[in-house]
Amino acid sequence: MTAIEVDCQSSGDGWTCDVGVADDDGRSHHTVRVRRDDLARLDPAAADPSDLVHRSFAFLLEREPPESILRSFDLTMIGRYFPEYESAIRR
């Protein structure tokens, strides 16, 4: 089983989230930036992006191994690689 840990800190016009992914093969660390307007669009009821980032990593891990996930990226970049991301994550 894969464990996902998310810790988000407010920074500028959004948040910077440190994400740890652990599975049987080891652990990886990622930094994800989330802008306030992206949080409002993707998860309008959320006050902070922790749950959205967690669900986004679950989405990614269904499609690729942890070592294939970029180490640092803006959350909206997921949609460039997986066009179905935004519609899937809003459900």
C-alpha positions, 0 to 999 in steps of 0.5 A, spaced: 500 500 500 502 507 498 501 512 503 501 519 502 503 525 507 501 532 505 503 538 509 501 545 506 504 552 508 501 559 505 505 562 501 504 568 497 498 567 492 497 560 495 500 554 498 507 550 498 505 543 499 510 538 501 508 531 499 511 524 502 509 518 498 511 511 501 511 504 498 514 498 499 520 500 494 521 506 498 519 514 499 519 520 495 518 527 496 515 532 492 513 540 492 507 542 489 505 549 489 497 551 489 494 558 487 488 560 491 484 561 484 486 554 482 484 551 489 477 555 488 476 552 481 478 545 483 475 544 490 471 551 492 469 548 499 476 547 501 479 552 506 486 549 504 489 545 499 491 539 503 485 534 501 486 536 494 493 535 493 492 528 497 487 526 492 491 529 486 497 524 488 492 518 489 490 520 481 497 520 479 499 514 483 493 510 479 497 512 473 504 512 474 509 510 479 512 515 485 519 515 481 515 518 475 512 524 479 516 530 478 519 532 484 517 540 484 511 542 480 504 547 480 498 543 481 495 545 474 501 541 471 497 535 472 492 537 467 498 537 461 500 530 462 493 527 464 487 531 460 482 528 464 485 530 471 480 536 472 474 533 471 476 527 475 478 531 481 472 535 481 468 529 482 
